[in-house]
Amino acid sequence: MFIPSLLMGASLSGDPREGLLAGLDRLLANPASSVENPFYFGFMAETLSAKTGKWLTPFLIAAMYTAHEMTNPEYWDEGMSFGFVFAGVTLITALYLWRRSVVVIWLGDGLRWFLMALI
């Protein structure tokens, strides 16, 4: 969601406190960050990469994650771009398989929410 906002020429709100609160909320209080990230990028990516290899795994994880997100009617109401979700999760999974660190993914998710709150 951050990249599409930049592509549409959104301006920064300039309130870093709002961004900090959004980032901390995502990092510390949001179950998606504390449960989904380790599940998809840790457990599932590790399990699938042993069976399907590191080249196919990012696409499989992205397909599963995108299908999971598509079950939430709120995202449809917001007009979420599921294509961007698929592409982003593919890249994040590839990053995980390269670095083998869920912490990197977790911090990146918080940073994304921080930056989105600034726009």
N, CA, C and O of each residue as an XYZ file, in Angstrom:
476
protein
N       0.818     -1.190      0.000
C       0.000      0.000      0.000
C       0.867      1.261      0.000
O       0.433      2.318     -0.458
N       2.077      1.146      0.509
C       2.966      2.292      0.559
C       3.406      2.706     -0.844
O       3.370      3.890     -1.178
N       3.820      1.743     -1.667
C       4.290      2.040     -3.019
C       3.182      2.659     -3.868
O       3.433      3.661     -4.537
N       1.954      2.101     -3.871
C       0.897      2.750     -4.662
C       0.639      4.182     -4.209
O       0.336      5.042     -5.036
N       0.753      4.451     -2.911
C       0.559      5.817     -2.426
C       1.622      6.751     -3.000
O       1.330      7.889     -3.367
N       2.854      6.257     -3.071
C       3.923      7.075     -3.649
C       3.695      7.304     -5.139
O       3.931      8.399     -5.650
N       3.233      6.262     -5.834
C       3.004      6.385     -7.268
C       1.887      7.369     -7.600
O       1.884      7.972     -8.673
N       0.935      7.530     -6.674
C      -0.173      8.457     -6.910
C       0.191      9.877     -6.505
O      -0.627     10.787     -6.635
N       1.404     10.075     -6.018
C       1.843     11.420     -5.684
C       1.283     11.948     -4.379
O       1.067     13.152     -4.241
N       1.047     11.071     -3.423
C       0.540     11.510     -2.118
C       1.611     12.328     -1.402
O       2.806     12.072     -1.546
N       1.167     13.303     -0.638
C       2.127     14.127      0.087
C       2.266     13.630      1.520
O       1.350     13.019      2.069
N       3.419     13.898      2.114
C       3.677     13.487      3.486
C       2.897     14.366      4.451
O       2.789     15.577      4.257
N       2.356     13.746      5.489
C       1.602     14.510      6.482
C       2.547     15.285      7.382
O       2.172     16.318      7.937
N       3.777     14.792      7.531
C       4.758     15.502      8.336
C       4.620     15.275      9.826
O       5.308     15.938     10.603
N       3.763     14.367     10.260
C       3.605     14.091     11.685
C       4.260     12.758     12.014
O       3.623     11.712     11.893
N       5.529     12.779     12.430
C       6.221     11.528     12.721
C       5.635     10.789     13.923
O       5.806      9.575     14.038
N       4.946     11.502     14.823
C       4.321     10.819     15.968
C       3.234      9.864     15.494
O       3.111      8.750     16.004
N       2.449     10.302     14.520
C       1.408      9.438     13.968
C       2.029      8.207     13.321
O       1.537      7.090     13.479
N       3.106      8.429     12.599
C       3.803      7.314     11.962
C       4.416      6.368     12.981
O       4.354      5.149     12.821
N       5.005      6.927     14.025
C       5.614      6.104     15.069
C       4.556      5.260     15.772
O       4.772      4.073     16.019
N       3.426      5.859     16.091
C       2.349      5.108     16.741
C       1.815      3.997     15.838
O       1.537      2.896     16.312
N       1.671      4.273     14.554
C       1.192      3.254     13.618
C       2.197      2.112     13.511
O       1.815      0.942     13.499
N       3.482      2.456     13.434
C       4.519      1.433     13.350
C       4.592      0.585     14.609
O       4.686     -0.640     14.526
N       4.551      1.224     15.781
C       4.602      0.481     17.043
C       3.361     -0.377     17.235
O       3.444     -1.499     17.735
N       2.206      0.154     16.835
C       0.980     -0.626     16.934
C       1.100     -1.893     16.094
O       0.731     -2.981     16.537
N       1.617     -1.738     14.883
C       1.759     -2.898     13.990
C       2.778     -3.890     14.550
O       2.569     -5.102     14.478
N       3.873     -3.383     15.103
C       4.920     -4.262     15.615
C       4.520     -4.981     16.894
O       4.819     -6.164     17.057
N       3.847     -4.282     17.804
C       3.647     -4.819     19.145
C       2.213     -5.228     19.470
O       2.008     -6.057     20.357
N       1.224     -4.679     18.791
C      -0.162     -4.939     19.181
C      -0.995     -5.632     18.112
O      -2.137     -6.009     18.379
N      -0.464     -5.808     16.926
C      -1.249     -6.373     15.836
C      -0.966     -7.863     15.693
O       0.184     -8.256     15.496
N      -1.996     -8.694     15.790
C      -1.765    -10.132     15.666
C      -1.226    -10.542     14.298
O      -0.553    -11.567     14.184
N      -1.510     -9.764     13.268
C      -0.993    -10.102     11.939
C       0.530    -10.081     11.943
O       1.169    -10.938     11.333
N       1.099     -9.120     12.619
C       2.549     -9.018     12.666
C       3.152    -10.080     13.573
O       4.209    -10.632     13.268
N       2.484    -10.369     14.687
C       3.065    -11.301     15.649
C       2.753    -12.767     15.347
O       3.437    -13.647     15.868
N       1.744    -13.057     14.524
C       1.385    -14.442     14.226
C       1.588    -14.767     12.742
O       2.223    -15.766     12.406
N       1.051    -13.926     11.860
C       1.123    -14.237     10.433
C       2.552    -14.216      9.902
O       2.935    -15.107      9.144
N       3.340    -13.231     10.279
C       4.701    -13.158      9.753
C       5.525    -14.391     10.099
O       6.108    -14.989      9.195
N       5.603    -14.803     11.375
C       6.354    -16.040     11.655
C       5.745    -17.278     10.986
O       6.469    -18.185     10.577
N       4.407    -17.310     10.876
C       3.777    -18.477     10.251
C       4.128    -18.566      8.768
O       4.635    -19.588      8.307
N       3.854    -17.481      8.014
C       4.093    -17.527      6.580
C       5.574    -17.483      6.227
O       6.046    -18.277      5.414
N       6.306    -16.556      6.839
C       7.692    -16.355      6.425
C       8.672    -17.236      7.180
O       9.800    -17.426      6.726
N       8.278    -17.766      8.298
C       9.137    -18.667      9.042
C       8.769    -20.104      8.756
O       9.438    -20.786      7.979
N       7.701    -20.562      9.388
C       7.305    -21.963      9.303
C       6.993    -22.397      7.866
O       7.598    -23.346      7.367
N       6.065    -21.720      7.201
C       5.642    -22.156      5.864
C       6.771    -22.034      4.833
O       6.970    -22.934      4.017
N       7.501    -20.928      4.873
C       8.590    -20.751      3.900
C       9.673    -21.810      4.105
O      10.203    -22.352      3.136
N       9.996    -22.102      5.349
C      11.004    -23.132      5.619
C      10.527    -24.502      5.161
O      11.275    -25.248      4.529
N       9.285    -24.828      5.480
C       8.738    -26.135      5.128
C       8.639    -26.302      3.617
O       9.054    -27.322      3.068
N       8.084    -25.290      2.946
C       7.932    -25.391      1.489
C       9.260    -25.356      0.752
O       9.429    -26.056     -0.247
N      10.204    -24.557      1.225
C      11.475    -24.458      0.504
C      12.226    -25.781      0.519
O      12.979    -26.081     -0.407
N      12.022    -26.579      1.575
C      12.661    -27.896      1.622
C      12.039    -28.845      0.596
O      12.692    -29.780      0.134
N      10.779    -28.601      0.242
C      10.074    -29.497     -0.678
C      10.022    -28.972     -2.115
O      10.096    -29.750     -3.065
N       9.894    -27.643     -2.272
C       9.706    -27.089     -3.623
C      10.899    -26.269     -4.116
O      10.946    -25.894     -5.287
N      11.847    -25.991     -3.249
C      13.013    -25.209     -3.638
C      12.808    -23.730     -3.387
O      11.688    -23.265     -3.172
N      13.922    -22.993     -3.419
C      13.855    -21.569     -3.076
C      13.303    -20.696     -4.198
O      13.008    -19.525     -3.961
N      13.155    -21.227     -5.411
C      12.654    -20.407     -6.509
C      11.129    -20.443     -6.618
O      10.518    -19.452     -7.018
N      10.516    -21.555     -6.271
C       9.065    -21.676     -6.359
C       8.375    -21.230     -5.067
O       7.241    -20.753     -5.097
N       9.054    -21.384     -3.951
C       8.470    -21.080     -2.640
C       7.916    -19.664     -2.517
O       6.792    -19.516     -2.038
N       8.638    -18.606     -2.922
C       8.065    -17.253     -2.782
C       6.715    -17.090     -3.480
O       5.836    -16.399     -2.967
N       6.544    -17.711     -4.633
C       5.278    -17.599     -5.368
C       4.162    -18.377     -4.664
O       3.014    -17.932     -4.643
N       4.496    -19.531     -4.092
C       3.492    -20.313     -3.364
C       3.054    -19.597     -2.089
O       1.864    -19.551     -1.777
N       4.004    -19.045     -1.362
C       3.676    -18.298     -0.134
C       2.824    -17.080     -0.498
O       1.837    -16.786      0.176
N       3.206    -16.375     -1.561
C       2.444    -15.185     -1.985
C       1.025    -15.564     -2.383
O       0.085    -14.834     -2.068
N       0.851    -16.681     -3.064
C      -0.489    -17.118     -3.455
C      -1.332    -17.442     -2.221
O      -2.503    -17.067     -2.154
N      -0.743    -18.136     -1.248
C      -1.483    -18.477     -0.026
C      -1.825    -17.226      0.779
O      -2.945    -17.082      1.270
N      -0.853    -16.325      0.910
C      -1.078    -15.110      1.695
C      -2.131    -14.225      1.034
O      -3.002    -13.678      1.710
N      -2.048    -14.087     -0.277
C      -3.012    -13.262     -1.001
C      -4.412    -13.854     -0.906
O      -5.386    -13.123     -0.724
N      -4.517    -15.173     -1.030
C      -5.825    -15.823     -0.874
C      -6.368    -15.589      0.530
O      -7.565    -15.365      0.706
N      -5.498    -15.640      1.518
C      -5.904    -15.376      2.904
C      -6.421    -13.940      3.049
O      -7.456    -13.717      3.677
N      -5.715    -12.981      2.480
C      -6.125    -11.581      2.563
C      -7.434    -11.334      1.809
O      -8.223    -10.472      2.197
N      -7.656    -12.079      0.750
C      -8.869    -11.896     -0.049
C     -10.122    -12.368      0.681
O     -11.231    -12.052      0.251
N      -9.976    -13.109      1.762
C     -11.141    -13.544      2.532
C     -11.647    -12.458      3.474
O     -12.692    -12.629      4.101
N     -10.931    -11.355      3.584
C     -11.317    -10.261      4.473
C     -12.130     -9.230      3.683
O     -11.567     -8.540      2.833
N     -13.429     -9.108      3.938
C     -14.263     -8.158      3.176
C     -13.831     -6.705      3.349
O     -14.075     -5.876      2.473
N     -13.197     -6.397      4.466
C     -12.740     -5.028      4.701
C     -11.718     -4.598      3.647
O     -11.718     -3.449      3.206
N     -10.857     -5.521      3.252
C      -9.861     -5.193      2.233
C     -10.511     -4.942      0.878
O     -10.032     -4.106      0.112
N     -11.591     -5.649      0.573
C     -12.317     -5.408     -0.680
C     -12.970     -4.035     -0.635
O     -12.967     -3.308     -1.629
N     -13.535     -3.678      0.524
C     -14.178     -2.367      0.672
C     -13.171     -1.232      0.532
O     -13.499     -0.170      0.002
N     -11.941     -1.455      1.007
C     -10.891     -0.435      0.929
C     -10.282     -0.346     -0.468
O      -9.544      0.591     -0.769
N     -10.592     -1.320     -1.314
C     -10.029     -1.326     -2.662
C      -8.579     -1.760     -2.694
O      -7.796     -1.274     -3.510
N      -8.217     -2.676     -1.807
C      -6.834     -3.144     -1.748
C      -6.417     -3.760     -3.079
O      -7.182     -4.488     -3.711
N      -5.205     -3.457     -3.485
C      -4.660     -4.020     -4.712
C      -4.002     -5.357     -4.380
O      -2.877     -5.397     -3.882
N      -4.707     -6.441     -4.656
C      -4.189     -7.760     -4.323
C      -3.000     -8.135     -5.194
O      -2.192     -8.980     -4.808
N      -2.885     -7.520     -6.359
C      -1.693     -7.730     -7.189
C      -0.441     -7.215     -6.503
O       0.606     -7.862     -6.549
N      -0.542     -6.034     -5.857
C       0.590     -5.505     -5.101
C       0.894     -6.380     -3.892
O       2.057     -6.562     -3.532
N      -0.156     -6.926     -3.260
C       0.050     -7.831     -2.126
C       0.834     -9.049     -2.593
O       1.810     -9.444     -1.956
N       0.413     -9.639     -3.698
C       1.099    -10.818     -4.230
C       2.561    -10.499     -4.543
O       3.461    -11.245     -4.154
N       2.792     -9.398     -5.242
C       4.171     -9.027     -5.601
C       5.005     -8.736     -4.351
O       6.156     -9.161     -4.254
N       4.426     -8.017     -3.406
C       5.159     -7.677     -2.187
C       5.505     -8.900     -1.358
O       6.628     -9.023     -0.867
N       4.555     -9.799     -1.199
C       4.809    -11.005     -0.406
C       5.815    -11.909     -1.117
O       6.625    -12.567     -0.465
N       5.771    -11.943     -2.441
C       6.775    -12.711     -3.184
C       8.172    -12.178     -2.879
O       9.091    -12.951     -2.609
N       8.326    -10.855     -2.923
C       9.634    -10.255     -2.637
C      10.050    -10.452     -1.181
O      11.215    -10.737     -0.902
N       9.113    -10.302     -0.263
C       9.431    -10.464      1.154
C       9.826    -11.913      1.449
O      10.749    -12.151      2.228
N       9.149    -12.869      0.845
C       9.501    -14.269      1.049
C      10.876    -14.562      0.477
O      11.664    -15.279      1.094
N      11.173    -14.018     -0.696
C      12.511    -14.193     -1.266
C      13.566    -13.584     -0.337
O      14.638    -14.158     -0.146
N      13.258    -12.424      0.236
C      14.169    -11.797      1.194
C      14.354    -12.691      2.417
O      15.473    -12.863      2.902
N      13.262    -13.255      2.909
C      13.373    -14.153      4.060
C      14.259    -15.360      3.726
O      15.140    -15.722      4.506
N      14.020    -15.976      2.571
C      14.804    -17.159      2.208
C      16.280    -16.815      2.012
O      17.147    -17.670      2.188
N      16.559    -15.583      1.653
C      17.949    -15.149      1.492
C      18.583    -14.877      2.848
O      19.693    -15.337      3.115
N      17.885    -14.128      3.716
C      18.444    -13.726      5.011
C      18.132    -14.700      6.140
O      18.852    -14.734      7.138
N      17.068    -15.495      6.001
C      16.625    -16.441      7.026
C      16.378    -15.757      8.368
O      16.797    -16.246      9.418
N      15.682    -14.605      8.313
C      15.425    -13.840      9.532
C      14.003    -13.282      9.515
O      13.675    -12.425      8.695
N      13.167    -13.771     10.422
C      11.815    -13.246     10.560
C      11.860    -11.851     11.173
O      10.965    -11.041     10.933
N      12.886    -11.564     11.957
C      13.022    -10.239     12.579
C      13.115     -9.159     11.506
O      12.525     -8.088     11.648
N      13.851     -9.436     10.442
C      13.963     -8.475      9.338
C      12.588     -8.204      8.735
O      12.250     -7.055      8.454
N      11.802     -9.246      8.537
C      10.460     -9.101      7.976
C       9.569     -8.324      8.938
O       8.826     -7.435      8.522
N       9.641     -8.656     10.211
C       8.819     -8.010     11.251
C       9.128     -6.519     11.325
O       8.211     -5.699     11.354
N      10.411     -6.160     11.355
C      10.793     -4.744     11.410
C      10.414     -4.022     10.116
O      10.002     -2.862     10.153
N      10.549     -4.687      8.994
C      10.152     -4.086      7.723
C       8.668     -3.793      7.666
O       8.255     -2.780      7.102
N       7.859     -4.671      8.247
C       6.412     -4.452      8.295
C       6.097     -3.226      9.148
O       5.259     -2.406      8.772
N       6.761     -3.099     10.287
C       6.560     -1.915     11.138
C       6.997     -0.643     10.433
O       6.333      0.387     10.543
N       8.112     -0.705      9.706
C       8.592      0.460      8.960
C       7.603      0.854      7.874
O       7.371      2.039      7.638
N       7.022     -0.141      7.215
C       6.029      0.149      6.168
C       4.824      0.890      6.759
O       4.344      1.857      6.167
N       4.336      0.446      7.917
C       3.190      1.102      8.538
C       3.557      2.496      9.025
O       2.726      3.403      8.975
N       4.775      2.683      9.491
C       5.256      4.002      9.887
C       5.221      4.957      8.691
O       4.705      6.070      8.789
N       5.773      4.511      7.566
C       5.816      5.352      6.370
C       4.420      5.590      5.794
O       4.136      6.685      5.309
N       3.547      4.585      5.839
C       2.181      4.772      5.333
C       1.420      5.813      6.155
O       0.606      6.560      5.612
N       1.680      5.864      7.455
C       0.980      6.835      8.309
C       1.464      8.260      8.024
O       0.745      9.223      8.292
N       2.665      8.397      7.489
C       3.175      9.719      7.145
C       2.544     10.252      5.854
O       2.536     11.459      5.612
N       2.022      9.355      5.041
C       1.444      9.771      3.748
C      -0.038     10.017      3.893
O      -0.703     10.374      2.920
